[in-house]
Amino acid sequence: MLVVTRKTEESIIIADNIEIVVLEVNKDRVKLGIIAPKDIKIIRNELRDAQNANVDSSQAVSKAAIDALLKFGSAKK
């Protein structure tokens, strides 16, 4: 992990085309601005973790359980 100290309005460059700018520093928060090409996906870590948890939980349902649920639903028709 690279640790860098920056002041407000200072930035770092990643791979020549991504710039991270420190916009504001408060008591317990840092506001960052990210300048990157439109094709670069930027997502907060907690959202990525939630997406991964959703994928993991959806894959945890067995095929037998899905088949039973579908059979139950078609029996009601």
PyMOL commands that set and color helices and strands:
alter all, ss='L'
color gray80, all
select helices_A, chain A and resi 45-60+63-75
alter helices_A, ss='H'
color red, helices_A
select strands_A, chain A and resi 11-14+18-25+30-35
alter strands_A, ss='S'
color yellow, strands_A
deselect
rebuild
show_as cartoon
